[in-house]
Amino acid sequence: MKTALTTDSSRSDYDVLVAGAGPVGLMLATELQLAGVRVLVVERRAERDTALKAGAINTASAEAFERRGLLPALEAVEGQQPFHGERRRPPFVGHFGGIQVPADPVDEEDPGLRDRGPAWYVQVPQVEVERILGERAAELGVEVRRGVEVRGFDAEEAGVTVHLQSGDDVRVAWLVGCDGGRSLVRRQAGFEFPGTDPVITVRQAVATVEGAERLGRGWQHTPTGVYVHGPMPGRVRTVELDGPPADREAPVTAAEMEASLRRVSGVDVRVTEVLGGTRFTDNARQATTYRRGRVLLCGDAAHVHSPFSGQGLNLGLGDAVNLGWKLAATVQGWAPEGLLDTYTSERHPIGAWVLDWTRAQVAVMRGDAYSRALRDVVTDLLGTRDGATSYVKRISGLWQRYDLGNGHPLVGATMPDLRLDDGTRLADHTHEGRALLVDLAGNDQLAALAEPYAGRLELVRGGSEGAGVSGLLVRPDGFVAWASAAGDLAGLEAALTRWLGDDTAAPTNDRPAPGSWHTGRL
């Protein structure tokens, strides 16, 4: 369905405006542009954010980059040889509330961990992730306006008029708020945002610390809080259990970092310089839905929480990859009924889990007797084979599944790493962002079913030794929507219709001329 709305023809129209050019906004924009959607990104900052944030992305995020051909760019930043061989194994795989989880007990032969392919834990800082996505956006032709802030908008049934700081109005079919935890888009659109209030303040910095040799290495629990020194030279972090800071936006000074580090560690150190510092709390909130009419939320705009275990960036990237192809299908007019609403139904439960995962870590950080006892129990559990393995599956994102129906165990999980007999890997066929119909058994029926979906679906044919499946339908976000182990095609046509629409309806590739709305199917 299309509707028209007359506008001032001197103004530029876009299918989607993305508010925010952080990693999540850029990931979403590249997914939309790759699908042929006209997208505008606006960002209030004039330059990229260089604040100290996440130091790595998890396996689920690395696989999303790999599916778009961006894994080599991550590897280049990491400064190591491409990791197509054995995985690197540090002494610890992460922490839970400051409890370091040992690597040795992890069962890498667990079905949820083995045979994942070259994308594993990628130690690339968030600022570099943003740079890579920015370069990818430029390569694809995404228009990004920096130093431009969204001041408000008027959302109607047929589209959204976005008011920019410059005084310009931009008329679009869809508005997506990727504008962070204090999202203007979320507030003005009236999204409910329930959750729990903060009880801690965390300060972290790369600093020059005199007397640092007297600090313990790694995570240290004390009666007054928690602190961590290293592993990066000069990096320090403190956790104080005295509520949120009076002014979260004020720069973290050397004096503030020194006072906090002394209070928590009990060591008479001196901080003479802060090269980069941030502070955050454990404020944990989540929008009750990620869509209100033609306004959507993605990343921190949809959910906020403490960044313990590095889940925030990964959660937001997962949102963007899930939303991108669904919104593109809606814009282009071939989206099946209700497709866009599956963005909330699939991503909201994962966001809720992350909020509880971070709340639980605050619980073991407290200095009271109950939390100390709980910390001892959790430490013992995380040191076991099952405990450490479960932890890795959680923080890697490999536990995430969507309810895409019954049938083969792969349905609802991310696609397997298959090497085909022509030397390619399955991920090599996902760079264009289309769905895949994979025929590993030479079944001509699959080719016939794929033909009406040209432009939305790529047919991949070949063999793969030991694959354990004869056919797969993989959505553009890399999740398996249908699988067969023995050539049985039961359920395939229903899955094609559910995710790719009616095979008799060709995609609408036209774009709105200036002065009209292009809305797609609601």
Buried (B, 14 or more C-beta within 10 A) or exposed (E): EBEEBEBEEEEEBBBBBBBBBBBBBBBBBBBBBBBBBBBBBBBBEEEBBEEBBBBBBBBBBBBBBBBBBBBEBBBEBBEEEEBEEEEEEEEBBBBBBBBBBBBEBBBEEBEBBEEBBBBBBBBBBBBBBBBBBBEBBEEBEBBBBBEBBBBEBEBEEBBBBBBBEEEEBBBBBBBBBBBBBEBBBBEBBEBEBEBEEBBBBBBBBBBBBEBBEEBBEBBBBBEBBBBBBBEEEBBBBBBBBEEBBEEBEEEBEBEBBBBBBBBBBEBEBEBEEBEBBBBBBBBBBBBEBBBBBBBBBBBBBBBBBBBBBBBBBBBBBBBBBBBBBBBBBBBBBBBBEEBBBBBBEBBBEBBEBBBEBBBBBBEBBBEEEEBEEBBEEBBEBBBEEEBBBBBBBBBBBBBBBBEBBEBBEBBBBBBBBBBBEEEEBBBBBBEEBBBBBBBBBEBEEBEEBBEBBEEBBBBBBBBBEEBEBBBBBBBBBBBBBBBBBEBEBEBBEEBBEBBBBEBEEBBBEEBBEEBBBBBBBB
